[in-house]
């Protein structure tokens, strides 16, 4: 029993390090609706966990405070109201629940990136190969798509404060996509026979 108890304590250590949270409660007039959507998007972009409509929580970190301040500015610009509560005493069980919820949120985003790589990016390259569309324009377009996924991953990693599991799997998949892209680009340059920067 002692070994099991010790193991459980070890698993809880990463969550127990977080002692302070920021709870934001806000109200924005329903008309026009774009103001409410703007606030919601700002908070989601910053990685906020919504407990219910217009109630969200973030870990008390400098970058999260910046995000909440940006959202509050939008609330005030829309003539709304807000209350910001620093939570300095959260018991172990509730702390664990919050950390688990944030990890689940990050894991979901990683899964979405994986899906983007597997069902869209890879299929797009295979489709263009199938129809032998080896043009510089197509290679540039696919490169832009890849760079969008890279930026998306960087944003998700920046707000993955509790190290959700799928991070490494996504990095490996993105590396596979990059190799696939480079192979396609080599085929494009090989078939075209000229450098895309050289003009007649």
C-alpha positions as CSV (number, residue, x, y, z in Angstrom):
1,X,0.0,0.0,0.0
2,X,2.9,2.4,0.8
3,X,4.3,2.0,-2.7
4,X,1.0,2.7,-4.3
5,X,0.5,5.8,-2.2
6,X,4.0,7.1,-3.0
7,X,3.4,6.5,-6.7
8,X,0.1,8.4,-6.6
9,X,1.9,11.3,-4.8
10,X,4.6,11.4,-7.6
11,X,2.0,11.6,-10.3
12,X,0.4,14.5,-8.5
13,X,3.6,16.6,-8.1
14,X,3.4,18.4,-11.5
15,X,-0.2,19.5,-10.8
16,X,0.7,20.5,-7.2
17,X,3.3,23.1,-8.4
18,X,0.4,25.4,-9.5
19,X,-1.0,27.2,-6.5
20,X,-2.4,30.4,-8.1
21,X,-5.1,30.8,-10.7
22,X,-6.9,33.8,-12.3
23,X,-10.7,33.5,-12.5
24,X,-12.4,36.0,-14.9
25,X,-16.1,36.6,-14.9
26,X,-17.5,39.0,-17.4
27,X,-20.6,40.3,-19.1
28,X,-20.9,41.9,-22.5
29,X,-24.1,43.3,-24.0
30,X,-25.6,40.7,-26.4
31,X,-26.0,43.3,-29.2
32,X,-24.0,43.5,-31.3
33,X,-23.0,39.8,-30.9
34,X,-19.5,40.4,-32.5
35,X,-18.3,42.0,-29.3
36,X,-19.0,38.9,-27.3
37,X,-17.4,36.7,-29.9
38,X,-14.3,39.0,-30.0
39,X,-13.8,38.6,-26.2
40,X,-14.3,34.9,-26.4
41,X,-11.8,34.5,-29.2
42,X,-9.2,36.6,-27.4
43,X,-9.5,34.3,-24.3
44,X,-9.5,31.1,-26.3
45,X,-6.5,32.3,-28.2
46,X,-4.7,32.9,-24.9
47,X,-5.6,29.3,-23.7
48,X,-8.3,30.1,-21.3
49,X,-10.4,27.2,-19.9
50,X,-14.1,28.1,-19.9
51,X,-15.9,26.7,-16.8
52,X,-19.2,28.1,-18.2
53,X,-20.4,30.9,-20.5
54,X,-18.4,34.1,-19.7
55,X,-16.5,32.4,-16.8
56,X,-13.0,31.2,-17.5
57,X,-9.7,30.4,-15.6
58,X,-6.0,30.7,-16.5
59,X,-2.9,29.9,-14.5
60,X,-1.5,33.0,-12.8
61,X,1.5,33.5,-15.2
62,X,2.8,36.8,-16.7
63,X,1.7,35.8,-20.2
64,X,-1.7,34.8,-19.0
65,X,-2.2,38.1,-17.2
66,X,-1.3,39.9,-20.4
67,X,-4.0,37.8,-22.2
68,X,-6.6,38.6,-19.6
69,X,-5.8,42.3,-19.7
70,X,-6.3,42.2,-23.5
71,X,-9.7,40.5,-23.0
72,X,-10.7,43.0,-20.3
73,X,-9.9,45.9,-22.6
74,X,-12.3,44.4,-25.2
75,X,-15.0,43.9,-22.5
76,X,-14.7,47.6,-21.4
77,X,-14.7,48.8,-25.0
78,X,-18.0,47.0,-25.5
79,X,-19.4,48.7,-22.3
80,X,-19.4,45.4,-20.4
81,X,-18.5,44.4,-16.9
82,X,-15.9,42.1,-15.4
83,X,-14.6,40.7,-12.2
84,X,-11.1,39.3,-11.9
85,X,-10.4,37.0,-8.9
86,X,-6.9,35.8,-8.1
87,X,-7.3,32.3,-6.6
88,X,-4.5,31.9,-4.1
89,X,-5.8,29.0,-2.1
90,X,-7.0,26.1,-4.2
91,X,-7.1,22.7,-2.5
92,X,-5.2,19.8,-4.0
93,X,-8.2,18.1,-5.5
94,X,-9.5,21.2,-7.3
95,X,-6.0,22.0,-8.4
96,X,-5.7,18.5,-10.0
97,X,-9.0,19.0,-11.7
98,X,-8.0,22.3,-13.3
99,X,-4.6,20.9,-14.4
100,X,-6.3,17.8,-15.9
101,X,-8.8,20.0,-17.7
102,X,-6.0,22.1,-19.2
103,X,-4.1,19.0,-20.3
104,X,-7.2,17.7,-22.0
105,X,-7.7,21.1,-23.7
106,X,-4.1,21.0,-25.1
107,X,-4.4,17.3,-26.0
108,X,-7.5,18.1,-28.1
109,X,-5.6,20.8,-29.9
110,X,-2.7,18.5,-30.6
111,X,-5.1,15.9,-32.0
112,X,-6.6,18.6,-34.3
113,X,-3.1,19.3,-35.7
114,X,-2.5,15.6,-36.2
115,X,-5.7,15.4,-38.1
116,X,-4.8,18.4,-40.2
117,X,-1.4,16.7,-41.1
118,X,-2.9,13.3,-41.8
119,X,-6.2,14.0,-43.5
120,X,-5.4,17.3,-45.3
121,X,-1.7,18.0,-45.8
122,X,-0.5,14.5,-46.7
123,X,-3.5,13.9,-48.9
124,X,-3.0,17.2,-50.7
125,X,0.6,16.2,-51.6
126,X,-0.5,12.7,-52.7
127,X,-3.4,14.2,-54.8
128,X,-1.0,16.7,-56.6
129,X,1.4,13.8,-57.3
130,X,-1.5,11.7,-58.6
131,X,-2.4,14.3,-61.1
132,X,1.2,15.2,-61.8
133,X,0.7,18.8,-60.9
134,X,4.4,19.5,-60.5
135,X,4.5,23.3,-60.6
136,X,6.3,25.9,-58.6
137,X,3.0,27.6,-57.8
138,X,1.7,24.3,-56.3
139,X,4.9,23.7,-54.3
140,X,4.7,27.3,-52.9
141,X,1.1,26.8,-51.9
142,X,1.8,23.5,-50.1
143,X,4.8,25.1,-48.4
144,X,2.5,27.9,-47.1
145,X,0.1,25.3,-45.8
146,X,3.0,23.6,-44.0
147,X,4.1,26.9,-42.4
148,X,0.6,27.6,-41.2
149,X,0.6,24.2,-39.4
150,X,4.0,25.1,-37.9
151,X,2.7,28.4,-36.5
152,X,-0.4,26.6,-35.2
153,X,1.8,24.1,-33.3
154,X,4.0,26.9,-31.8
155,X,0.9,28.6,-30.5
156,X,-0.4,25.4,-28.9
157,X,2.9,24.6,-27.4
158,X,3.2,28.1,-25.9
159,X,0.0,27.5,-23.9
160,X,0.6,23.9,-23.1
161,X,1.7,24.7,-19.5
162,X,1.2,21.2,-18.2
163,X,2.8,19.1,-20.9
164,X,-0.1,17.3,-22.5
165,X,1.0,13.9,-23.9
166,X,0.6,14.2,-27.7
167,X,3.1,17.0,-28.1
168,X,6.0,14.7,-29.2
169,X,3.7,12.7,-31.6
170,X,2.7,15.9,-33.3
171,X,6.3,17.0,-33.7
172,X,7.2,13.6,-35.3
173,X,4.2,13.9,-37.7
174,X,5.1,17.4,-38.6
175,X,8.7,16.3,-39.3
176,X,7.3,13.6,-41.6
177,X,5.2,16.2,-43.4
178,X,8.2,18.3,-43.9
179,X,10.2,15.4,-45.5
180,X,7.2,14.7,-47.7
181,X,7.1,18.4,-48.8
182,X,10.8,18.5,-49.5
183,X,10.5,15.4,-51.6
184,X,7.7,17.0,-53.6
185,X,9.7,20.2,-54.0
186,X,12.6,18.2,-55.3
187,X,10.4,16.5,-57.9
188,X,9.0,19.9,-58.9
189,X,12.5,21.3,-59.5
190,X,13.7,18.2,-61.2
191,X,10.8,18.1,-63.7
192,X,10.7,21.8,-64.3
193,X,14.4,21.8,-65.1
194,X,15.0,25.4,-64.1
195,X,15.4,27.4,-60.9
196,X,12.2,29.2,-60.1
197,X,14.2,32.4,-59.4
198,X,15.7,32.4,-62.9
199,X,13.8,34.1,-65.8
200,X,14.4,33.8,-69.5
